[in-house]
Amino acid sequence: MGCAMHNEEGPVMPEPWRPPVRCPQCNGVQTRFLTLRYEVSVYECETCGLQFEVEEEGS
């Protein structure tokens, strides 16, 4: 059974999961996926705090 959040418009599906990627600023791999924005995935580095975008493959 899936887990969905709700808002005024009804159920909201959580963002798809993405694996960690290398941070372009500190080169660390302690990153986490935040959201999908158009054709890019938005990540945040847990080491240096940078938020950055990674273009989706096939875009």
N, C-alpha and C positions, 0 to 999 in steps of 0.2 A: 504494500500500500504506500503510495507516494505522500510526501509531506508538502503541503502548500500553505502559504501565508494568505491572509485575506486583507482586502482594503475595501473602500466604499464601492468600487466597481465589481467586486467579487474576488475569486481566488487569484493569487499572484504566484506564479511558478518561480522557484529560486533560480538564480543564474546557474548556467552549466559550470561544472568544475573544470579547471585547467591545471596542468602540472606546473610546478615552479620553473622559472626561467632565470637566467643570469642578469643581475642588475647592471645597467650600462654605466652607472656612476662608480660604485665601489667594487664591482665584479663579483659580488657575493651571490649565493644561490638561495639565501633565506628570503624568498619572495612569496607573496601570496596573490592569487587572482582576486580582483575586486568586482569587476563588471565587464560586460561586453558592450562596447560603444561603437555602433555602426560596423565597420570592418576591422576594428582593432580591439584587442583585449587590454584592459587596464589592470596593472599590477602595482603592488606596493612592496618596497624592500623593507624587511624587518630589521635590517642592520643600520642603514643610513636614513630611512624614512622617505626616500624618493618615490613618488608616484610616476609611473611611466607607461607608455603604450607599446604594444607589440602587434604588428600587422598580422592578421589571420592568414594562414596559408591558403592559397587558392583565390585570394582577393585580387 
